[in-house]
Amino acid sequence: MRNDRTPMRWLPWATLVAAAGVLSVMTAPGQTAGLSVFTDPLISELDISRTGISASYFFGTIAGAAAQPFVGRALDRFGARSVTIAIGVLFAGVLLALSFVGDILGLTAGFVGVRMLGQGALSLAATTAVARAITRHRGLALGITSAIGSAGISLAPVGLERLISAVGIYDAWRWEAVIVAAVVIPLALILPGRGPQRHNLDTLSTAQIVIQQESWALGEAVRTGMFWVIAASLAVSGMLSTALAFHQIALLGEQGLTPFEAAANFLPQTVTGIAATLLVGVFIDRVSPKLFVIFSMLTLAGSLLLLPIVSPGWTAIMYGLTLGAAGGSLRGMEAAAYVRYYGTAHIGSIRGVATAINLASTAVGPIALSLGVDISGSFTGPAVAFSILPLFVAVLAIFVRPPHRRSAT
């Protein structure tokens, strides 16, 4: 009888992980990959410059990032279910409003909404729900969640490029609004409510009591070096991968790829992104997260240094594979690492600040690369220069020690 019940013991675990993974996919309309295929059509439709749309993206993303600490606090207070339902309604509304945009101001307001709700809030809610609710094989659960999200987000540009070609940018946004509402709101009902942090300690196991006692408050966490090493790796990865993805059509076009080939380069990024996310998820509970930070930063630097020799064929595929591995290893590491070092009681607030830093960095990337192109006349020069940033974080990670708090007597 015990063996017959064993699969059922995994059903709630698998259901939550699958729901959070699909919710992560639904962040695609607010992710850089999902927005990148709109960039060139918007430049033509609204008659604005590449630097102008990058500046719009910058201000929209910075404003969206400012809300993430409040989203994290809401997750700690109200639980993932209620917060995610609210995010789904608002996100669909913003996408619908974007379909009526006619100038740069309206576009900037739309960027605020989709970056705040898609890239930031919905992603934060999905992964925080898993990090808090699952204690058995947490790293694997977060790895699978991130892998599902990574796969969907990476595949989104190919489908969206075909959709935009068929119906135009405005109807494409309307289709996105319908899909987000139809998927996010029902799946949010699967997520846990306010439960775990409300338990009476008398009803918890000894292990759970230790977890509660060892959880760090936000103010304590931000005073440790490891918090900032992880945040810096997220920021550098967010800045550079967003810059490359936002301008991917033009960037790879400069290297000889067609628009469809450039959009399809997200596919090799997906392959190694998923593989890296799953592998990190398997080992994150047993291996120091610092190793994955170093690996991610070195592969990110490698992809930037590889860009000057990219051309149609195997070099473009190698570029995509390397870039995907860099991002995937961080996605599988971040949430599990923060829980490992700082506990779960305040994980929403802690990750809310980290997400705000990450999201703010993504605002800087596209405009920094665009300005570099204006100065140098090509994408490759600025990309190579930016490789110094991940190399610096990799060196920093070697010397920072894991956080330790003195036991109270």
C-alpha positions, 0 to 999 in steps of 0.5 A: 500500500505504501508504494501505491501511495508514493506517486500521490505524494509527489502530485502536489509538488509536481502540480505547484511546480508545473503551475509556477513554470507556466506562470513564468512562461506568461511573463514573456510579454514583459520580458526582453525576449518577448519585446525584442521582436516589437522593437524594429516594427515600433521604430517604423510605426512610431517614427522614432530612433533606436536610441529613442525607443531604448530610452523609453524602455529605460524609463519604463523599466526603472519605474517598473523596478521601483515597485518590486520591493513592495511586491515582495512585501505583499507576497510575504503578507498576503501570499502568492495566490491573491497577489498573482491574481491581481498581477494577472488582471493588471498585466492583461489590462496593460497589454490591452492598453498598449494596443492603442499606443500612438506615441513615445509617451504612451509606449513608455507608460506601457513599458512601465506596466509590462516590465513591472508586472511581467518581467518583475512581479509575476516572475517574482510571485511564481518562484517565491511561491515555490521557494516558500512552499516546497522544502523537499528537493527545493533546488530541483523544484526551482530548477524545473520551474525556471526551466519551463519558464526559460523554454517558453520565454525563449520560444516566444520571439519566434511565435511572436515574430510570425504573429506580428507579421500576420496581424501587426503589433497592435493586434498581437498585443491584444492576443497577448492580453487575452492569453495572459488573462485566460492562463494566469488567473486560473493557475494562480488559484493553485498557488499557496495563500498566506499559510506557511508564515502564519503557522503556530510554532507549536504545530511545526516540526523541529526542523521547521522551527529551526528554519523559522529561527534562522531566517534573516530579516531584509535589513540583516540580509542586505548587510552581508556581502553574499547578498550583493554578490548574488544581486550583482551577478543578477544585475550584470546578467540582466543588463548585458543579456537584455541589451543583447536580446533587445537589439538581437535582430539588428545586432545579429543582422550586422553579423549577416543573419536575416531577421528570422535567423536572428529571432531563431537564435533564441532557440539555441539559447533555450537549449543550454538555458534549460540544461543549465537551469536543470543541472543547477537545480539538481546540485544547488542544495549540495554545492556552493552557489558561488560556483554557479555565479562564477560559471555564469559570469565567465560564460556571459563574458565568453559570449560577448567576446565571441560576438565579433566572429559570429556569422550565419552557421555554427558560430551563431549557434555557439553564441546562442548556446554560450549566452543561454548557459550563462542565463540559465545557470543564474535562473536555477541558482538565485531563489534557492541561494537566497533561501539557503542563506537567509531562510524563508520567513522574509524571502519575498522582501529579500527577493523583492529588493534583488528583483528590483536591482535586476530589473533596474539593470535591464533598463540600463542595458539596451540604452547603454548598448545603443549609445555605444553603437552611436559612438562606435558605429557597430555592436561588436566594440561595445559588446567586447568592452562590456565583458569586463563587468561579468569578469569583475563579478566572477573575481569578486565572488571568489573572495566573498564568504557565505553569511554567518550570524552570531547565535544569541544566548 
